Amino acid sequence: MSTKWDDNEVVQRFREYLRIPSVHPDPDYSGCVEFLKKMAGELGLPVVVYEFVPKKPVVVMSWVGEQPDEPSILLNSHIDVVPVNEENWLYPPFSAHINEDGYIYARGTQDMKSIGMMHIEAVRKLKEAGVKLKRTFHLSFVPDEEIGGLDGMAKFSESNEFKKLNIGFALDESVSNKDPNEIIAFNSERTSRQITVSCPGQPGHGSLLTSNTAGERLHHIISQFMGFRAQEKKKVEEDGVWIGDVTTINLTQISGGVQINVLPDNLTVSFDIRIAPQVDHDEFEAMLSRWCTEAGSGVTFEYIVKNPQVKSTPLEGNIYWETIQQVVGSFGVKIRCVTCPGATDARYVRRQGIPAINFSPIMNSELLLHCNNETIHVDVYLKGVDIMTEVVRALGDL
């Protein structure tokens, strides 16, 4: 089906990228690498592909500034996308179909091939206009963000190759916003922790009222954790607190027992925890230990995942953030900076002491990250390109 956007090269390049199925659980990144090499060639930019882990490519394009000794700016995006249930989509999820209303349907339209292409198109527009900027820009395209980024940005950010880029500031992804005149940005993330609590107890026959059972201790643990969860949920639902500014706890697994009429000698329960940045992490851990002690003898917890706390990027006196605000304001648009409720690759950059802002200029759009029928309207995408272009222009001359 032909559309009025068939001759729009910006849109067609985006659709070409979307058609590459770099999808988990077993992504093949070779198509993305070849596409990005082609883009770099069209822009006349040097491009390097690193493999810190086999078959996990990190692609870096560089637009060298007029003053290359100045700290550079990183424009980061990830090339992987989450799995799809194709039968639940209106159109094939890697067809990049445009319907008659102008919506592009494809996995990655919001998360986050759109942002990677906005970075490329911003540089393209500025170079075609003959603009020369003071600072160097590095455009990085990394794998495996959707499964934690350990073989992608985590290893890249710790490498000598990364240090040689002399990065002074970075942009990464945020989220779309239904508000047609507001962009949501992030300057911090919650700390992801996953724990399993082990509740040993007195075994016995299921017909008795035995004391100090694993079930009693499990009940105490669940009550404490879910009671805390209810308090945090109230802050969101009744007090209007942003979800990223509360600590979330979710019970995700319970296991144990051998037979219904036998009291088990141990039960375990697992929780997914995201700690808000303003929370004292040591005090939070001490609270978990206290709950275990109160539950009974031998009740302990172990970390399945224990990510370190990463300092937020300060906004006050931050010239990069102030510049982004000014540019966004020039489009008659607001920008609101909050704590990311999930996790992005920006945490690895911040861990290196580099300020980073998550910035996705996608407005007037339902949040469809990881959803069926992920989509973005052509006009929303093109406006995002325009805003990103001016952000790059302004940051490059700081």
C-alpha positions as CSV (number, residue, x, y, z in Angstrom):
1,M,0.0,0.0,0.0
2,S,1.4,3.3,-1.0
3,T,1.3,6.3,1.3
4,K,2.0,10.0,1.1
5,W,5.3,9.3,3.1
6,D,6.8,7.0,0.5
7,D,9.0,9.7,-0.8
8,N,10.1,11.0,2.6
9,E,13.6,9.8,3.0
10,V,13.7,10.4,6.7
11,V,10.7,8.2,7.3
12,Q,11.9,5.5,4.9
13,R,15.3,5.3,6.6
14,F,13.6,4.9,9.9
15,R,11.4,2.1,8.5
16,E,14.4,0.3,7.1
17,Y,16.0,0.2,10.6
18,L,12.7,-1.0,12.1
19,R,12.5,-3.9,9.7
20,I,15.7,-5.4,11.1
21,P,14.6,-8.1,13.6
22,S,17.2,-7.6,16.3
23,V,14.9,-9.3,18.7
24,H,15.4,-11.3,21.9
25,P,15.8,-14.0,23.1
26,D,18.5,-14.7,20.4
27,P,19.1,-11.5,18.5
28,D,21.2,-11.4,15.4
29,Y,22.8,-7.9,15.3
30,S,24.5,-8.3,12.0
31,G,21.7,-6.5,10.1
32,C,21.9,-3.5,12.5
33,V,25.6,-3.3,12.1
34,E,25.5,-3.2,8.3
35,F,22.7,-0.6,8.4
36,L,24.5,1.6,10.8
37,K,27.7,1.3,8.7
38,K,25.7,2.4,5.7
39,M,24.3,5.4,7.6
40,A,27.8,6.4,8.8
41,G,29.1,6.2,5.2
42,E,26.3,8.4,3.9
43,L,27.1,11.0,6.6
44,G,30.9,10.7,6.0
45,L,31.5,9.7,9.6
46,P,34.2,7.3,10.8
47,V,32.7,4.2,12.4
48,V,34.1,1.6,14.6
49,V,32.6,-1.7,15.7
50,Y,33.8,-3.2,19.0
51,E,33.0,-6.7,20.3
52,F,33.8,-6.8,24.0
53,V,31.8,-10.0,23.9
54,P,31.5,-12.2,20.8
55,K,28.4,-11.4,18.7
56,K,27.6,-8.4,20.9
57,P,28.7,-5.5,18.7
58,V,29.0,-1.9,19.9
59,V,28.9,0.5,17.0
60,V,30.3,4.0,17.4
61,M,30.1,6.8,14.8
62,S,32.0,10.0,15.5
63,W,31.4,13.6,14.3
64,V,34.6,15.4,15.2
65,G,34.1,18.9,16.3
66,E,36.2,22.0,15.6
67,Q,37.7,21.8,19.1
68,P,38.2,18.1,19.5
69,D,40.1,18.5,22.8
70,E,36.8,19.7,24.5
71,P,34.8,17.0,26.3
72,S,32.7,15.2,23.8
73,I,29.0,14.4,23.9
74,L,27.6,10.8,23.7
75,L,24.3,10.1,22.0
76,N,23.5,6.5,23.0
77,S,20.8,4.1,21.9
78,H,20.4,0.3,22.0
79,I,19.8,-1.8,19.0
80,D,18.0,-4.7,20.6
81,V,14.2,-5.1,21.0
82,V,12.0,-7.2,23.2
83,P,10.2,-10.3,22.0
84,V,6.8,-10.1,20.2
85,N,3.6,-12.1,20.1
86,E,3.0,-11.7,16.4
87,E,-0.5,-13.1,16.5
88,N,-1.6,-10.2,18.8
89,W,-0.4,-7.5,16.3
90,L,-2.5,-5.7,13.8
91,Y,0.4,-5.8,11.3
92,P,3.6,-7.9,11.3
93,P,5.9,-6.4,14.0
94,F,8.9,-6.0,11.7
95,S,7.1,-4.7,8.6
96,A,7.1,-1.1,9.7
97,H,3.7,-0.8,8.3
98,I,2.2,2.7,8.0
99,N,-1.5,2.9,8.1
100,E,-3.7,5.5,6.4
101,D,-3.7,7.6,9.5
102,G,0.1,7.9,9.6
103,Y,1.0,5.4,12.4
104,I,4.1,3.3,12.0
105,Y,3.6,-0.2,13.6
106,A,6.8,-2.0,14.5
107,R,8.7,-3.3,17.5
108,G,11.2,-0.5,18.3
109,T,9.2,2.5,17.2
110,Q,9.3,3.8,20.8
111,D,11.9,1.6,22.4
112,M,14.2,2.8,21.0
113,K,15.2,2.6,17.4
114,S,13.3,5.9,17.0
115,I,15.7,7.7,19.2
116,G,18.8,6.1,17.6
117,M,17.5,7.4,14.2
118,M,16.7,10.8,15.7
119,H,20.4,11.0,16.6
120,I,21.5,10.1,13.1
121,E,19.0,12.4,11.4
122,A,20.0,15.3,13.6
123,V,23.6,15.0,12.6
124,R,22.5,14.5,9.0
125,K,20.5,17.7,9.0
126,L,23.2,19.7,10.6
127,K,26.0,18.4,8.3
128,E,23.8,19.0,5.2
129,A,23.3,22.6,6.4
130,G,27.0,23.1,6.6
131,V,27.0,23.4,10.4
132,K,30.2,22.9,12.2
133,L,30.1,22.5,16.0
134,K,32.7,23.0,18.7
135,R,32.3,19.7,20.4
136,T,32.7,16.1,19.1
137,F,29.7,13.9,19.1
138,H,29.9,10.1,19.4
139,L,26.8,8.1,18.4
140,S,26.9,4.8,20.1
141,F,24.6,1.8,19.3
142,V,24.8,-0.9,21.9
143,P,23.4,-4.5,22.3
144,D,21.5,-6.2,25.1
145,E,20.0,-3.3,26.9
146,E,16.7,-5.1,27.2
147,I,18.3,-7.9,29.2
148,G,20.4,-5.7,31.5
149,G,23.2,-4.4,29.2
150,L,25.9,-6.4,31.0
151,D,27.5,-7.5,27.6
152,G,26.7,-4.1,26.1
153,M,27.0,-0.7,27.7
154,A,28.3,-2.1,31.0
155,K,31.4,-3.5,29.3
156,F,31.7,-0.7,26.9
157,S,31.6,2.0,29.6
158,E,34.4,0.3,31.6
159,S,36.7,-0.1,28.6
160,N,39.7,1.9,27.6
161,E,38.0,2.6,24.2
162,F,35.2,4.4,26.1
163,K,37.6,6.4,28.2
164,K,39.4,7.6,25.1
165,L,36.2,9.2,23.8
166,N,36.6,11.9,26.6
167,I,32.9,12.1,27.2
168,G,31.6,15.0,29.2
169,F,27.9,14.5,28.9
170,A,25.5,11.8,27.5
171,L,21.9,11.5,26.2
172,D,20.0,8.2,26.4
173,E,16.3,7.2,26.2
174,S,13.4,8.2,28.4
175,V,9.7,7.5,27.5
176,S,6.9,8.8,25.4
177,N,4.2,11.1,26.9
178,K,0.5,11.4,26.0
179,D,0.7,15.1,26.7
180,P,1.2,16.8,23.2
181,N,3.3,19.6,24.7
182,E,5.5,17.9,27.3
183,I,8.6,15.8,27.1
184,I,9.5,13.5,30.0
185,A,13.2,13.3,30.8
186,F,15.2,11.3,33.5
187,N,18.2,12.3,35.5
188,S,18.3,9.3,37.8
189,E,17.2,5.7,38.2
190,R,16.0,3.5,41.0
191,T,18.3,0.8,42.2
192,S,17.3,-2.7,41.2
193,R,17.6,-5.4,43.8
194,Q,16.2,-9.0,43.7
195,I,16.2,-11.1,46.8
196,T,15.1,-14.6,47.9
197,V,14.0,-15.0,51.6
198,S,14.5,-18.5,53.1
199,C,12.0,-19.5,55.9
200,P,13.0,-22.7,57.6
201,G,10.6,-24.2,60.1
202,Q,9.5,-27.2,62.1
203,P,8.3,-30.0,59.8
204,G,5.4,-32.3,60.7
205,H,2.0,-33.6,59.9
206,G,-0.5,-31.3,58.1
207,S,-3.3,-32.2,60.6
208,L,-1.4,-30.5,63.6
209,L,-1.0,-27.0,64.8
210,T,2.8,-27.1,65.1
211,S,4.6,-24.0,66.2
212,N,7.5,-22.3,64.4
213,T,6.5,-23.6,61.0
214,A,8.0,-22.4,57.7
215,G,4.5,-21.2,56.8
216,E,4.2,-19.0,59.8
217,R,7.5,-17.4,59.1
218,L,6.7,-17.0,55.4
219,H,3.5,-15.3,56.4
220,H,5.4,-12.8,58.6
221,I,7.8,-12.0,55.8
222,I,5.1,-11.5,53.2
223,S,3.1,-9.3,55.6
224,Q,6.1,-7.1,56.2
225,F,7.1,-6.7,52.6
226,M,3.5,-6.3,51.2
227,G,2.7,-3.9,54.0
228,F,5.6,-1.7,53.0
229,R,4.4,-2.0,49.3
230,A,0.9,-0.8,50.3
231,Q,2.4,2.3,51.9
232,E,4.4,3.1,48.8
233,K,1.4,2.4,46.6
234,K,-0.7,4.9,48.6
235,K,1.9,7.6,47.9
236,V,1.3,7.1,44.2
237,E,-2.4,6.6,44.1
238,E,-3.5,9.1,46.7
239,D,-0.7,11.6,47.0
240,G,0.3,11.8,43.3
241,V,3.9,10.9,43.8
242,W,5.7,9.9,40.6
243,I,6.3,6.2,40.5
244,G,10.1,6.6,40.2
245,D,10.2,8.4,43.5
246,V,8.8,5.5,45.5
247,T,10.3,2.2,46.3
248,T,8.5,-0.7,44.7
249,I,8.3,-4.2,46.1
250,N,6.7,-7.0,44.2
251,L,6.3,-10.7,45.2
252,T,7.3,-12.7,42.2
253,Q,8.0,-16.3,43.3
254,I,7.1,-18.7,46.1
255,S,8.5,-22.2,46.3
256,G,8.9,-25.2,48.7
257,G,7.1,-28.1,50.2
258,V,6.9,-31.8,49.1
259,Q,3.3,-32.8,49.7
260,I,0.1,-31.1,50.7
261,N,-0.3,-32.9,54.0
262,V,3.4,-32.5,55.1
263,L,4.6,-29.3,56.8
264,P,7.7,-28.3,54.9
265,D,11.1,-27.7,56.5
266,N,11.7,-24.7,54.3
267,L,9.7,-22.2,52.1
268,T,11.2,-19.5,50.0
269,V,9.8,-16.3,48.6
270,S,11.3,-13.9,46.1
271,F,10.8,-10.2,45.6
272,D,11.7,-7.7,42.9
273,I,12.7,-4.4,44.6
274,R,13.4,-1.0,43.1
275,I,14.8,1.4,45.6
276,A,14.1,5.1,45.1
277,P,17.3,7.2,44.9
278,Q,16.5,9.4,47.9
279,V,16.3,6.3,50.2
280,D,19.3,5.4,52.3
281,H,20.2,2.0,50.9
282,D,22.1,0.8,53.9
283,E,19.1,1.6,56.2
284,F,16.8,-0.2,53.7
285,E,19.0,-3.3,53.8
286,A,19.0,-3.2,57.6
287,M,15.2,-3.1,57.6
288,L,15.1,-6.3,55.5
289,S,17.5,-8.0,58.0
290,R,15.3,-6.9,60.9
291,W,12.2,-8.3,59.3
292,C,14.0,-11.6,58.9
293,T,15.1,-11.7,62.5
294,E,11.6,-10.9,63.6
295,A,10.2,-13.7,61.5
296,G,12.0,-16.4,63.5
297,S,15.2,-18.3,63.9
298,G,17.1,-19.0,60.7
299,V,15.1,-16.8,58.4
300,T,17.6,-15.1,56.1
301,F,17.7,-13.4,52.7
302,E,20.2,-13.5,49.8
303,Y,20.6,-11.2,46.9
304,I,20.0,-12.7,43.5
305,V,20.7,-9.2,42.0
306,K,22.4,-6.4,44.0
307,N,23.0,-3.5,41.7
308,P,25.0,-0.6,43.3
309,Q,23.4,2.7,43.9
310,V,24.2,5.2,41.2
311,K,24.3,8.9,41.9
312,S,21.7,11.0,40.1
313,T,22.8,13.7,37.6
314,P,22.3,17.0,39.3
315,L,20.1,19.5,37.5
316,E,20.9,22.7,39.4
317,G,23.7,24.5,37.7
318,N,23.9,21.9,35.0
319,I,24.6,23.8,31.8
320,Y,23.7,20.8,29.6
321,W,20.3,20.4,31.2
322,E,19.7,24.2,31.1
323,T,20.5,24.2,27.4
324,I,18.1,21.3,26.7
325,Q,15.4,23.2,28.6
326,Q,16.0,26.3,26.5
327,V,15.8,24.5,23.2
328,V,12.7,22.5,24.1
329,G,11.1,25.8,25.3
330,S,11.8,27.4,21.9
331,F,9.4,24.8,20.4
332,G,6.7,25.8,22.8
333,V,7.1,22.6,24.7
334,K,7.7,21.8,28.3
335,I,10.1,19.3,29.7
336,R,9.7,17.5,33.1
337,C,12.6,15.6,34.6
338,V,11.8,12.8,36.9
339,T,13.4,9.5,38.2
340,C,13.2,6.6,35.8
341,P,11.0,3.9,37.3
342,G,12.9,1.2,35.4
343,A,16.5,0.9,34.2
344,T,18.4,2.2,31.2
345,D,22.0,2.1,29.9
346,A,22.5,5.6,31.3
347,R,23.2,4.1,34.7
348,Y,26.4,2.7,33.4
349,V,27.5,6.0,32.1
350,R,26.6,7.8,35.4
351,R,28.6,5.1,37.2
352,Q,31.7,6.4,35.4
353,G,31.0,9.9,36.9
354,I,29.6,11.3,33.6
355,P,26.4,13.4,33.8
356,A,23.6,11.9,31.7
357,I,20.0,12.9,30.8
358,N,17.5,10.5,29.3
359,F,15.7,12.4,26.6
360,S,13.1,11.0,24.2
361,P,11.2,13.8,22.4
362,I,8.1,11.7,21.7
363,M,4.9,13.5,22.7
364,N,1.2,13.0,22.0
365,S,1.8,9.3,22.2
366,E,0.5,6.5,24.3
367,L,3.2,4.7,26.2
368,L,3.7,1.4,24.4
369,L,7.1,0.2,25.4
370,H,7.1,-3.7,25.3
371,C,3.4,-3.7,24.3
372,N,1.6,-5.3,21.4
373,N,1.1,-2.9,18.4
374,E,4.0,-0.6,19.5
375,T,3.6,2.5,17.3
376,I,4.6,6.1,16.6
377,H,2.9,8.6,14.4
378,V,5.0,9.9,11.5
379,D,4.4,13.5,12.5
380,V,5.5,12.8,16.1
381,Y,8.7,11.1,14.9
382,L,9.5,14.0,12.5
383,K,8.9,16.6,15.2
384,G,11.2,14.6,17.4
385,V,13.9,14.8,14.8
386,D,13.5,18.6,14.6
387,I,13.8,18.9,18.4
388,M,16.8,16.6,18.6
389,T,18.5,18.5,15.8
390,E,18.3,21.8,17.7
391,V,19.4,20.1,21.0
392,V,22.5,18.7,19.3
393,R,23.2,22.0,17.7
394,A,23.0,23.8,21.0
395,L,24.9,21.2,23.0
396,G,27.6,21.1,20.4
397,D,28.5,24.8,20.8
398,L,28.7,24.9,24.6
